[in-house]
Amino acid sequence: MMKPQTVKEFFDALPGKFDAEAAEGLAAVYQFDLSGPQGGQYYVEIHDGACAVRPGVHPDPHVIFSMSGEDCLQILNGQLDGASVAMSGRLRISGDIGLVLHLKALFPTVR
């Protein structure tokens, strides 16, 4: 499987990696606020076992990830460790940390 080359490619492919069973009864909105050349705003909406990815800013997200687009892509491709990027201050996470921890279950094939 080809690794996405751009953040947009990654988000376009994300619904195909979604585990609907893990999302049963879950309603959550994850906002990605990405800066730099690979930047952009995207949000991932999980509702009733479905996953939708949309460009733009959601009015009331549960979780916001703020980082550079390059860091985001490297984390998603497994080249960077998300926890160490967060500790270095290059990744800011605000909102419901419990939902952050739930992401791995929702997208098991995304490292």
N, C-alpha and C positions, 0 to 999 in steps of 0.2 A: 504494500500500500504506500503510495507516495505521501511524503510529508507535505503539508500545505506550505506554500511559499509566501503567502500573504495572510494577514489576519482575516481579511474578507473570505478567502478560500476556506480557512479553518471554520469560521462561523457558518458559512454556507453548508459545510459538511456535517456540522454538529448534530442536527436532528437525527441523522442516520446512525449516530453512535449512542443514542439515548436508550436507556433501559426503563421501559414503561412500568415494569413491575416494581422497581425500586421507588417509583414516584407515586405509587398508589396513595391517594388521600393527601398528597402534597400540593400546596399552592405557593409558589415562590417566584420572585423576579430578581434576576442577577443582572446588575448593570455593569458594563465594562466601559471605563472612561480612559481611552488610550491616547497618549500624546506622541508627538514626533512623526517621522515620515510614514510609519505604518499605523498611524493613529486613526482614531475614529470613535464613534459612540455606537455601542451595540447593547441590546439587552436580550436575555434569555428568559423566556416565560415558561414556567412549568405549571400545568394545571390539569387536573383530572387525568393523569397518566399521559399527557401530551406535552410536546416540547415545541416551542416556536421561537425562532431567532429573528429579531428585527433590528434594522439600523435605527439609530436615534436615541433619545433619552426618555426613559419611562418616568412618569410623574411621581411614582411612589415605590421605588424598588426596595426590596428587603435587604439586599447586599449590594455594595458598590466596590468594585475593584478599580483602583487608579494606578496606572503604570504606563511605561512607554510601550508602544506597539511592538517594538523589537523584543523587549523583555517578555511580553505576553506570548509572542510567537515561539520564542526559545523555550519558555516554560511548557507550552502546549506540545512542542515537539520533543520534550524530554531532554533538551540540551542544558536547561537551567533548573535548579531546584526552587520551587515556589517558596518554601519556608525560608531558605537562605536569602532570597531576593526580598522577602518581607522584612526579615531581620536587618537587612542592610538599608532599609528605608526606601528602596526603589519601588516597592509595592505597598500601597496603602489599602487596607480593607476596612470598610465601615459597615455597620449593620449587624445582622444576626449571624454570629459566628457558628452557631449550630447548623445553619443552612450551608455555610461554607464547607463544613466537614462532611455534609451530605452529598456534595458535588461528586466525590469519587464514586459513590454508589450509583449515581444517576448516569454517569458516563464512564463505565468501567474500563473501556478500552483506551480512554485518554489518560495518559500518565499524569 
